[in-house]
Amino acid sequence: MNIQLGQILKKLRKQQNLNQQEVANYLFVSRPTYIRYERNLVETPLSKLFALSSLYNFDMVDLVKLIDSCRPIEDLDTMLADIDPDISFKRS
């Protein structure tokens, strides 16, 4: 199985020790809506992706590269570490 956006969102969330409700609150969406993003049941709006890039301190170009890489999901940990081993959660 190739990497999908929802898998990346879930991995980033877990790396920051956040729960789905915390991320949903940050995005001003309901928890069920955020769960749909992680499960790839709906497309994540671009505005929410920009908000997530700010939350997780990553570049949108890197996100697109991850999704577009057609690499197996097993490579996701390594690929995220290559982007930024110290992705830090920004608390406002």
Protein Blocks (a to p, Z undefined) as FASTA:
>chain_A
ZZdfklmmmmmmmmnopafklmmmmnopafklmmmmmnopaccdfklmmmmmmmnopafk
lmmmmmmnopafklmmmmmmmmomcbccddZZ
